Amino acid sequence: MITNSVVRIFLLALVTSATFVSCKKTEEDVIDPDTKNSVTVEFENRVGDQKLILGTTPYKNASGESFSLTALNYFVSNISLKNENGTVQKFPNQYFLVKQTDAKSKLITLKDVPSGNYTEMSFMIGVDSLKSVSPVTERTGVLDPTSYGDDGMYWSWNSGYIFLKIEGTSVAVPKTVNANQNFAIHVGGYGGGWNGSAKTVNNLRTITVPLTTKATVRANIAPEVHLFVDALKIFDGPNKLSLATTNSVHSPAVATPVAENYKTMFQVDHVHNNKQ
Amino acid sequence: MCITISNKNLAHRALGLLGLRASYVMRLIFWLTGLCTVLMGCQKAEPDAQPEEQIFQKPANFPEPVYALDRNRPTAAGMRLGRALFFDATLSRDGSIACAECHNQAYAFTHHQHDVSHGIDNQVGTRNSMPIQNMAWQSTFFWDGGVHDLDLVPIVPIENPVEMDEKSTNVINKLRKSAKYPAMFKDAFGTDEINGPRFLQALSQFMLTLVSGNSRYDKWVRKEPGGTLTDDEQTGLTLFRAKCSGCHAGELFTDNSFRSNGLSISPVNDLGRAQVTERREDRYKFKVPSLRNVEKTLPYMHDGRFYSIEAVLNHYAENVQFTETLDTLLQKNGKLGVEMTAAEKRQIIAFLKTLTDDQFLRDTRFVEP
């Protein structure tokens, strides 16, 4: 009867629509590698479980030393994304300078990423050796050694970039070292060896982090990878560094333990795969 | 327009239809081909065919330059801009010190009579300013070789707190606001944009033109007029080759290496090359300097401790100190230093003075504009 047929039609409609929906879903899973989109990587600097605020906010390291921060800058380069099929997408000749004072610099956009499900990201902290010895005309934007003003990221007397610098104040810094108890830890050293000169320490470090939530690049999905960057690891990584002794680092050899530490400070917190 | 006819038969037939004989056709093809080549050749050569006077010239007795000239070949406008910058105290924090302050032409662009250079606020550094000459042949710069590219050299004195104590970013900003520089940058680089790379390249262009290769010695080597050496000078040259050229090698009179030459270690305890390489074996090693214009570049050594060439030779003859990195050439046969009699020293010095290049020291192209 009428009620019965209404129910039947309703059910039929339901099944049909379900079929359509599932069809649509299977369509979506087909990855068209010819389509591209961007991937944004956000570097959120923190200190342990606290927000990183430059100025007088007090933090404490594992050595029990109280400190505050006035600068945290680092170069990010040689980014690559690994597809679930193992294909690696590289982003050569793209250099980024992340500065705590510049909110925009903490968002890195990788353009023209082929659609795919990405499961791993790698990047270098610093400026690779090839770029470190390149002609000045190829050092534009953040690599222009004359561009840093008072916020230096370049060693002029020992030509090379400062890969990462962290500066601040701590009562642990002996006044005999710095009257204002300021500390400045600058890490650089691309390995030297240019023009047949001697090799120097190489503090370039590559960080590889898994994307446990895949970054699913599609024509209509531009994923955002959100990284937590724990500055506390600079002191409390594999090497326990005390500000009483490690407070003025300005050359490659002494900077190596610092580089080993900051290698561990990046982790992916989450990935957004929102549709556009 | 050049049309290449690849299929001869087809061409023959086509032209045959027009009633032309094959021999004419062939001649025509040859002629056209020739014309094409000539035209193309002209076209291609045109951009290079601006025979601007060669601002940078390699002396015939010099080796090939190390500097990548293809990247930044000096032009008249670039050299003028670099020279203006070289003499401009705007490059320092308070407008008091120009490059030329510590690099004076009359003394082969070094700081005459200053053991270590005086910078801003009368502060002093720890090292003797090096001459600026024949920069295109240097692979590393400064006493410790910390800089590997001439283009990156100017940032060092500009940003050194005891030299010019300015940020290069500020220098660029000051130049942008100046009345004269935008036009000069346009002349040198095509547009009036002032940026870091252009600023550095312009200074390099000026420094590259500072070629000293016309001393009496050079003329003697090249058998040019005025190229005469006295007997003493020639004996001095023979002695020099035997005793000094192990380090002061070739026509540049340096092998561009870093060596420890047995100076007593001063309270400054300058580690030299080891400051850059951070290697124990590089301690107390310094760049072997060129000896061109050595008569004028006093005082000598990285810290300017010797005021005369005689003092330098006396050091090598009598005062070489043993250090763990002392160069092996200075400890031959179980003896420290270089054996030289008083007469030999005098003759070596006589020869060294033939490396003075008055033409270079007085060249009006290098004078403050």
Interface residues (C-beta under 8 A of the other chain):
Chain A: V133 P135 V136 T137 R139 T140 D144 P145 T146 S147 Y148 G149 D150 G152 Y154 S156 W157 N158 S159 G192 W194 N195 G196 S197 A198 K199 T200 V201 S251 P252 A253
Chain B: V66 A68 R71 N72 S139 T140 F142 G145 G146 V147 H148 D149 D151 L152 I155 V156 E159 N160 K167 S168 T169 N170 V171 I172 N195 G196 P197 F199 L200 Q201 R273 Q275 V276 T277 E278 R279 D282
